[in-house]
């Protein structure tokens, strides 16, 4: 989380001095612990609104906002500077809301979650019919990107989500415990493909957030600009004959959410080469993400560089 707030020069200083890392980690864990405790005491809708209020005012003044502005400009070159600034402010607000909602997420996985979670299922994938066959779920960093895990758990599907451990060991343990309370398995990215294969072999589904740049990925168009994109979901789906299901989360008024499980993505007819199938499926996923982000750009977490440094709008 510290990466959201540190400016470039301060981050370089911290990276050079390990003792500053430990001090920063302790302060960060203390701050997050206090905020989480306050959020837990408040009703979810009030906690969400408070987080949004604070981050809308603080976020745009932070150095990290440069990444928001660049990503939004590349994705929406037709928008004016004033419109981009408004989106930056609202995007930060969504970050604040999502962080404040985090302590309440385990409640969303319960059947009696007070109507806060609406679930829509499109298609007839075996994974929704208790057929014992796993699926691979892919989602983007939209609205509250942790909510799909709660929705999958509500449906009674055994799923393990891939996550990146945080550098801060205290904060990592805090977030791990909260995610664990949702009831889903957790796989560290350090385990990579092997860990996911083991889960699939045990008929456990996999959940992945795949809208960010992956240096080891392949160039696939995203908003008309090539972005190094992971092809792992498509590779696993083809190799293990699993449905690849895009999951869309939408933010509704009052800290409520709609989670839509879309029709599984498959390669277009006529493609016989396996690698071309993988790229075709990955392109289709990116295209869906573009549509979802375009519909609600203010809910897109775009705090990391998506495209090459020399990228220009399409």
N, C-alpha and C positions, 0 to 999 in steps of 0.2 A: 504493500500500500504506500510505503514511503516514496516510491517512484512517482506516484501521482502528484506529490507535493514538492519534491526536491527540484531546485533549478539545476541547470547543467553544471555550473561552476561549483555549487555546493556538493553535488553528487560526486564530482571528480575529487574533491577534497576528502570526502568521506571514504571513497574507495582507496585512497592512499593511506589512510590512517585507520587500522583495524579497531583501535580503542573507540573511535568515534562511531564505528558501526555498532559496537555493543551498547554504547550510551543511547544511540538513536533507536536501536531495537527495544531497549527497555522503556524509553519514553513512548515509543509507538505502541507497544503492548499495553502500557498503562492507559494511554489515551483511548485506544480502541476498547479496552476493558471497561472503562468508565462509560463511554458512549453506548456500548452494548448493554451495560447494566441499566442505563437510563431508558434505552429503547425497549428493553424487556419489560420495564415497569409500565410503559405507556401502551395503550391500545395500538394495534398495528397501524391503523390508518393515521393516528396522530403522530406516531413515531416516523412514519413515512413522510408526512407533510413537514415535520420539523427538519428531517434530514434534507429534504428538497429545499426548504427555505434557506438553510445555512449554506449549502453548497452552491446554490444559484448566485449567492452574493460573494462567496470566497473564491470559488473555482476559476472564474474568468480572469482573475488577477494573478494566477499562478503561472509559472513558466511552462508547465505541461500543456497549457491551453494552446500553445503553438501547434502541437500535434493535432488537437481537435480541429483547429482552423484549417490546417493544410489538408487533412483527410476529408473534411466536409467540402472544401473548395474543389478538390479533385473529383469527389463523387457528384457534386452539384455545381458545376461551373456556371450554370445559368443564374444562380442566386447572387444577389448583390452583397457587398460587404456588410451592410446592415442586417440582412437576413442571416448571413453566416454568423455574425456576432450573437444574434438572438438564439440561433441553434446551439452555439457554444454554451451560452448561459443555461439553456434548457437541458442540454446534455449533462452538464455538471449537476443540475438539479436531479436528474435521473440517477446519477451516481450516488448522490446523497441519500435519495429515497431507497435505493437498493441496499446500501450499507445499513441503513436504519432498520430495514425489514429483515435483515439476515437473522437476528435472534428469533424471529417469529416463524422462520421457514419450516421447522419441524412440525409446527401445528398444521401447516397446509397439507402435509402428507396424511393427516388423520381424516377419516370419513366425515367427522362433525366439524369441519372448518368454517362454519358460519357462511357458507356460500361465497367464500373469497376466491374459490378456484373453479372455473368453468372448463370442462374438458370436452373437446370435439374430436371425433375420430373419423377420418376419411379413408375409404378403402376397407378391405377385409383381410388384413395381414394376419397370419396364423398366430403371431405373438399376442394379439388381443383376444384370441379364442382359446387361451389356455392349452395350446397345442404342444407346449414344451419346446417349441422352436425359437431360438433367440433372434433378435434383430439388432441392427446398428442404428442408433438414433443420433442425428446431427442437428445442431442448433447454432444460432448466432448470438453475439453479445447484445441482445435487445431487451428492453424493459428491465426485468430482473432475470438474468441468465441462469440463476440457481433454481428457479421455479420449476422448469421441466423435470428435474429429478424428483421433486415432490409429486408431480402429476403422474409420473411413471410408477412411483411407489403406490400411489392411490389406486392404480389399476391392478396392483398385485403382481407386477412384472419384476422378476429378479434382474437387476441392472447394476453395473459397475461403471462409475464415471471416471474418466481420465482427468487428472488435475496436476498442475505444476506446483510443487512444494515452494513455499515462500522462503526467502533468505532468512527472515527473522524466525528463529526457532520457536520463540514463545508465541508469536502470532500464528505461526503455522499450526501449532498444537491447538490453539483456540479455535481456529477455523475448521480444523480437521474434526474436532469433537462435535461442532455444530452440524457439519455435513454428515457425520456419522449418525447423528440423532434423526436425520431425515429417513434413514433406513436403507440407504443405497451403499453398495460396495464402493471402495475408493482405490484407484490405481494410480500410482505415481508415474509421471511421464518418464522417469528414470528407468522404469521397467520396460517401457516402450511396447513394441509389437508382441514380444514374448508374453507379457502379462495379459494382453488382450486376447491372444490366441488361447491361453489357458482358460480364460473365462468363457470364451465361445465353446471350447471343448466340453465345458461343464454345463452347457445350455444356458449360460448367463448372458443377457444382452449387454451391449456396450453403449455408453453415452459420451458424445464428443462435442466440444465447441470448436468450430472449424472455419470461422470467418476471418482469422488473423493471418498475417504473413508468417510463413514457415520457411526458413532459409534453405532447408533440405528438400522443399517441395518443388513442384513443376510450375512453370509460368502458365497461368490460366487467367483469362480476362475477368476482371471484377470492376464493374462500372466502366467497362470499355478499356481498361488499362491492365496489362499483364501484371499479375501478382503471384509470387511464389506461394503456391497453395498445396496443402497436404492432399495426397491422393490415397491416404491410408484407408478411409472409410470405403471407398469404391473397391480398393484391392481386397479388403477383408470380405466385403459383401459378395464379390464374385468368387473368391476362393472358397468360402464356406456356405455359399448358396443361401445367404441371409437377406432379408428385406432391409433396404437402406431407407429409413424413414426420416424425412425432414420434420422438425418440431418447431413450431412458431409460437412464441409467447408474446401476448399483447397486454399492455397495461390498461386497466379499466379504472374508472373513478373510485376513490375510496380504498386504495391499496388492494384492489381486486385484480384478478388476472384471468385471461382466456388462453388456454394452451390447446393448440390445434395440431393433431398428428396427421400429416398430409399423406397422400397416396405415395407408396414406395417409388423411389426413382430407379429407373432401369436404363440400360443403354438403348439407343435408337435401333430400330430394325435395320438390317443390312450391314451392320458393323460386325466383322468377324474377328479382327485382330484384338487380342485381349488388352493391349496397352491403349488402343484407341477407344475401347469400351470404357476403360478407367477414366480417360480424359473426358469423354462425352458425359459420363455420369457426374464428374466433378464440375464441368461447365454448367450442367443443369442445376446443381446445388447452388453454385455461385449466383446463377440467374434468379433463383428463388429468393436468396438472401437480398439481392438487389431490390427486388419487388417489396419485400418486407421493410427494408430500411427506408426506401423511398416513401412508403406509406406513413412511417413514423420516425423521421430522421432525428427528432429530439430525444428518442429513446435509445439511440445507438451509442454504445461505448466505443469510442474511436480514439482512445488515449495513446495508442501505439502506432508507429509508422506502418502503414499498410503496403505502400508501393515504393519502388526505388527512389532514391533521393533526387534523381533527375527526371522523374515522371512529370508529365504535363497533362492537363485535362484532355479528355477525348474530343 
